[in-house]
Amino acid sequence: MRLITEIKELRSEVAGWRDEGFSVGVVPTMGALHAGHMSLVQAGRGQNDRVVTTIFVNPTQFGENEDFDSYPNTRAADEARLKAAGVDVLFAPARSEIYPDGFSTRVIVDGLTDCLCGASRPGHFDGVTQVVCKLLNMAGADRAYFGEKDWQQLTVVRRMVRDLNIATEIVPVPTVRAPDGLALSSRNAYLSPEALAVAPRLAQALAEAAHDIRSGMAASGACAKATEAVLETGFAKVDYLECRTADGLETVEKPDTACRVFAAAHLETARLIDNWPV
Ligand code: PAF
């Protein structure tokens, strides 16, 4: 695995692969890798001749009082895992490489970013689309891999790629869960053993809400019941727990199209998100 920190080197490596007729996959990450990230890498490995993984903790997608400064960093272990998984290039640029002095361009996807995490983390998706647009341009990959745990991110990135005619296919990869149902997340590292025992309740509540909605309960009632259940188990705050359409993220009361139940909730210092199909 080659470690690259400069954009021009990444472009030249990918151009060499292209000359040889190789297909390329890219897996954008912020590091602190877990089995969920590795399933993205595995999907990329299976579908492409060459795989690039990026590690860049993107400052522009964090709000002022969020965890940018304390975001988990397991760099040595990350490199070992990526190497063992057969990644060809790890692209790990410095902040100045991505955002040089005078950088002033924003990429904004309207509508899809107003709800759910967009409402509770204003500006978050503007930072995500800004950096993902840049990473996709730099990598020039055939395919890019995103986890379904961050369903809204996946939806927003897909819309951006369509709207801006970026020639990279966005490939969704199913959420990886612990045996108790907890969706794997780098932020689970913030949880104490006691909180780790409570955290799976979020996925259970979403599954119950989805079941209730499928059984005919109005979505608002099912989501209110699930919110109460989450708070009763020890979560400090629920930012949202809502049923929305899978593609357009529109609210629904009686689903007649593909829908999902989405939640974000605070447990100790972690903000956990998850979603479940109805
Ligand atoms: O999902 C993430 O880890 C980040 O939002 C991403 C896509 C790497 C952009 O910084």
Residues whose N, C-alpha, C, O or C-beta is under 5 A from the ligand:
A	BS01	PAF	P28 T29 M30 F56 N58 V128 V131
